[in-house]
Amino acid sequence: MNFDYGKACDIYGFDFYPGFRRGGDSCFPLSTTADMVKRLKKLFGNTRPIWVTLQGYDNIREANPLERGRLSNYRETRCIAYSSIIEGAKGIMFWCYGMSIFGSIAGWPEWDGIKAVVRELSIMSPVILAAPCDSHLKISPENKAHVCARNYAGDYYIFAASSFEKARNLRISMPQLKYIAKLRVIGENRTIKVSNGVIDDHFDKYAVHIYSSTRKSLTIPDINKAEAKADKCISDHRARNMKNILFRLFENDRDNLKITTASTFRNHRGILYFPFDGMKNSYWFDGTPNKWPDWYQVEFKTPQKIGRIVIYTSRNTIYNDTSTSIKDYELQAWKDGKWETLDMVKDNHQVRI
């Protein structure tokens, strides 16, 4: 990779996306983002700040046009953010907050967890940006484990993150802690023993612990409660939308569902499922602007009982904006070898039909 252009930059940054599988882990290790920060630090030192762009859309880097990914959950987001900061990142942002072919990050069920992490980072920012005191600081095993220390208002803060896919115990040693008996674990309502400058602690999968040498340290919300609340938002979204036949088949019986269209914007493989993803701010749209007719076809391989059909016709459903609504449409069903019109509407001005 050629980094000659780096001399002209004010900020170094990159946007590596792990790609999160729906119902599974990431396509690439979470440690990859922090490792890339380390690489930039090694190449350029402290000459420029490094910013990291976290994944804010559902690309999972797989070829199946109906393969839906997800956003990182609370724990994954917290791990990537802190491990990147520990390795030297000075800025965190997301791509993308809102874009037509991906929808808005604010509409995803993982949004509550992402907001919680961002709030925590905001609270901890004075410490994160404080002077480092990493001399002789170590963590073992080093592979996929990250640690840094800060001196803020005369007190020590230690950030430790585990990118391991399984729970394990880690050891942190720091000579400056030699005469300290215990540390407070911020956001976890506990303390931990320090023995001759050494901390031995348990790290669950993708866990992050923040240690402080003072009781007057900054306070963040309880991380276990924050994670439980974020996970509930995700499960509630799924439970609420399981009443939708398309959503339910896509989740549990994808082979029974086939989607075809007249065309799709830029042939983008991801937006075929947007009409039934349970979010009002994402939508399918065609790839032939100002040319009609367009059609979106759903085929079931086994008979399905349909009670009603609800269609949101505008890209701005949140604001009830009818300026982009579908004006004329037909609803058809395949019957006895031909398409039969069930409903036909002209000059529609409703967002929800």
MILUM-459372 format. One record per residue (C-alpha): residue in one letter; x, y, z. Coordinates in steps of 0.05 Angstrom, whole numbers, padded with zeros to 5 digits, always signed. Layout:
N
aXYZ
...
This chain:
353
m+00000+00000+00000
n+00027+00069-00020
f+00025+00120+00037
d+00063+00175+00002
y+00000+00218+00001
g-00001+00216+00077
k+00046+00275+00082
a-00009+00320+00055
c-00063+00297+00104
d-00087+00334+00166
i-00121+00271+00192
y-00108+00198+00177
g-00169+00154+00173
f-00199+00091+00144
d-00265+00055+00140
f-00256-00019+00148
y-00321-00056+00161
p-00321-00125+00193
g-00389-00143+00162
f-00437-00171+00215
r-00477-00232+00198
r-00549-00234+00219
g-00554-00284+00276
g-00478-00293+00278
d-00411-00261+00287
s-00371-00215+00240
c-00341-00237+00174
f-00274-00208+00196
p-00244-00208+00267
l-00262-00148+00309
s-00189-00138+00324
t-00175-00120+00251
t-00197-00047+00261
a-00150-00037+00321
d-00094-00072+00284
m-00102-00023+00226
v-00096+00035+00275
k-00031+00004+00301
r-00006-00001+00230
l-00019+00072+00216
k+00014+00092+00282
k+00075+00051+00263
l+00079+00084+00194
f+00066+00156+00215
g+00076+00160+00290
n+00041+00218+00324
t+00048+00267+00266
r-00028+00267+00252
p-00090+00244+00290
i-00122+00179+00267
w-00198+00174+00259
v-00235+00108+00253
t-00301+00100+00215
l-00345+00046+00244
q-00396+00006+00204
g-00464+00039+00202
y-00499-00004+00150
d-00512-00078+00139
n-00462-00100+00086
i-00436-00169+00104
r-00390-00178+00044
e-00427-00238+00016
a-00456-00248-00054
n-00526-00272-00039
p-00572-00214-00061
l-00621-00230-00005
e-00568-00240+00049
r-00583-00189+00102
g-00531-00168+00152
r-00538-00125+00213
l-00504-00069+00251
s-00456-00083+00308
n-00491-00093+00375
y-00474-00055+00439
r-00418-00101+00460
e-00386-00105+00391
t-00391-00030+00380
r-00360-00016+00449
c-00303-00066+00436
i-00285-00038+00367
a-00289+00034+00391
y-00246+00025+00454
s-00196-00022+00422
s-00185+00029+00367
i-00177+00085+00418
i-00129+00043+00459
e-00085+00032+00398
g-00084+00107+00383
a-00147+00130+00349
k-00168+00202+00366
g-00235+00204+00330
i-00294+00157+00320
m-00349+00165+00269
f-00399+00121+00231
w-00414+00110+00158
c-00466+00122+00141
y-00516+00161+00183
g-00565+00163+00127
m-00564+00143+00053
s-00619+00123+00005
i-00593+00054-00010
f-00579+00037+00063
g-00631+00076+00102
s-00613+00114+00165
i-00572+00084+00221
a-00621+00117+00269
g-00676+00069+00245
w-00639+00004+00260
p-00656-00037+00322
e-00582-00034+00341
w-00586+00042+00344
d-00601+00044+00419
g-00536+00007+00434
i-00495+00051+00388
k-00523+00113+00422
a-00505+00085+00490
v-00433+00073+00469
v-00427+00143+00439
r-00455+00174+00503
e-00403+00136+00543
l-00346+00158+00498
s-00369+00229+00506
i-00366+00224+00582
m-00298+00191+00580
s-00269+00238+00527
p-00229+00281+00577
v-00194+00219+00601
i-00186+00189+00531
l-00152+00254+00508
a-00109+00261+00571
a-00035+00249+00574
p-00015+00175+00565
c+00024+00139+00618
d+00037+00073+00583
s+00109+00064+00602
h+00121-00010+00618
l+00045-00024+00614
k+00032-00095+00590
i-00026-00142+00577
s-00022-00217+00566
p-00036-00252+00523
e-00023-00195+00474
n-00057-00225+00414
k-00127-00193+00407
a-00119-00157+00474
h-00110-00082+00480
v-00091-00037+00538
c-00071+00036+00550
a-00067+00082+00610
r-00081+00156+00621
n-00064+00205+00676
y-00123+00250+00687
a-00128+00300+00744
g-00072+00263+00779
d-00106+00195+00777
y-00093+00133+00735
y-00143+00105+00685
i-00132+00040+00649
f-00172+00019+00588
a-00170-00055+00570
a-00208-00089+00513
s-00211-00161+00491
s-00224-00177+00418
f-00224-00252+00433
e-00284-00290+00407
k-00288-00328+00473
a-00285-00309+00546
r-00217-00313+00579
n-00174-00285+00636
l-00124-00230+00621
r-00066-00203+00662
i-00048-00128+00663
s+00016-00103+00695
m+00035-00031+00708
p+00093-00011+00754
q+00057+00053+00775
l+00004+00011+00809
k+00055-00023+00855
y+00031+00014+00917
i-00043+00013+00900
a-00085-00042+00933
k-00147-00039+00889
l-00179-00004+00830
r-00250+00016+00815
v-00280-00015+00752
i-00321+00041+00722
g-00392+00025+00701
e-00391-00044+00734
n-00403-00029+00808
r-00343-00068+00831
t-00270-00062+00850
i-00211-00107+00833
k-00150-00126+00873
v-00081-00102+00852
s-00022-00145+00872
n+00047-00116+00864
g+00024-00075+00804
v-00012-00133+00771
i-00087-00141+00755
d-00118-00208+00738
d-00188-00201+00711
h-00240-00240+00672
f-00261-00215+00604
d-00324-00242+00571
k-00327-00244+00495
y-00310-00174+00468
a-00310-00145+00538
v-00281-00076+00556
h-00261-00057+00627
i-00242+00013+00650
y-00203+00017+00715
s-00192+00079+00758
s-00147+00092+00818
t-00197+00141+00850
r-00268+00138+00876
k-00280+00207+00847
s-00270+00182+00776
l-00318+00198+00719
t-00382+00159+00722
i-00414+00123+00664
p-00480+00085+00662
d-00480+00013+00685
i-00454-00025+00624
n-00493-00089+00640
k-00559-00050+00643
a-00541-00012+00580
e-00527-00077+00543
a-00591-00109+00568
k-00632-00049+00545
a-00598-00048+00477
d-00607-00123+00467
k-00681-00116+00486
c-00691-00064+00431
i-00664-00115+00381
s-00707-00172+00406
d-00769-00128+00410
h-00759-00107+00338
r-00756-00179+00316
a-00816-00201+00357
r-00858-00142+00333
n-00844-00156+00260
m-00853-00231+00262
k-00927-00218+00248
n-00905-00196+00178
i-00905-00258+00133
l-00847-00232+00090
f-00805-00214+00151
r-00820-00282+00183
l-00802-00322+00121
f-00739-00282+00111
e-00718-00296+00182
n-00737-00369+00187
d-00752-00399+00118
r-00715-00359+00065
d-00718-00415+00013
n-00793-00405+00011
l-00785-00333-00012
k-00764-00305-00079
i-00759-00231-00096
t-00754-00204-00167
t-00760-00133-00194
a-00764-00097-00260
s-00699-00062-00240
t-00662-00041-00177
f-00622+00022-00164
r-00550+00010-00186
n-00567-00065-00182
h-00554-00058-00108
r-00561-00128-00079
g-00581-00105-00010
i-00644-00065-00019
l-00690-00121-00044
y-00709-00137+00028
f-00720-00064+00049
p-00796-00065+00038
f-00803-00117+00094
d-00744-00104+00141
g-00789-00073+00194
m-00760-00003+00187
k-00796+00056+00157
n-00735+00094+00135
s-00708+00042+00085
y-00741+00026+00019
w-00732-00007-00048
f-00730+00037-00110
d-00721+00022-00183
g-00661+00033-00228
t-00698+00069-00284
p-00715+00140-00261
n-00774+00172-00296
k-00789+00109-00335
w-00850+00065-00322
p-00878+00016-00307
d-00838-00012-00249
w-00855-00074-00210
y-00835-00111-00147
q-00854-00184-00144
v-00858-00232-00085
e-00862-00306-00098
f-00879-00358-00045
k-00859-00430-00060
t-00913-00456-00014
p-00984-00427-00004
q-00989-00370+00047
k-01051-00342+00081
i-01049-00266+00075
g-01095-00225+00119
r-01076-00156+00094
i-01024-00118+00055
v-00995-00052+00081
i-00951-00009+00036
y-00913+00053+00054
t-00909+00092-00010
s-00861+00149+00008
r-00787+00151+00024
n-00804+00202+00078
t-00853+00162+00120
i-00826+00188+00186
y-00847+00259+00168
n-00911+00237+00132
d-00886+00271+00068
t-00929+00253+00007
s-00886+00291-00044
t-00849+00227-00062
s-00908+00179-00054
i-00926+00128-00107
k-00983+00161-00146
d-01010+00104-00189
y-01005+00030-00174
e-01037-00038-00183
l-01037-00096-00135
q-01037-00162-00172
a-01038-00236-00156
w-01018-00295-00200
k-01080-00338-00210
d-01095-00393-00260
g-01033-00378-00301
k-01042-00302-00307
w-01039-00238-00267
e-01105-00216-00235
t-01113-00144-00211
l-01136-00141-00139
d-01134-00066-00131
m-01118-00005-00175
v-01107+00065-00150
k-01096+00131-00187
d-01069+00197-00159
n-01052+00169-00090
h-01035+00219-00036
q-01028+00173+00024
v-00962+00152+00055
r-00991+00088+00084
i-01041+00046+00045
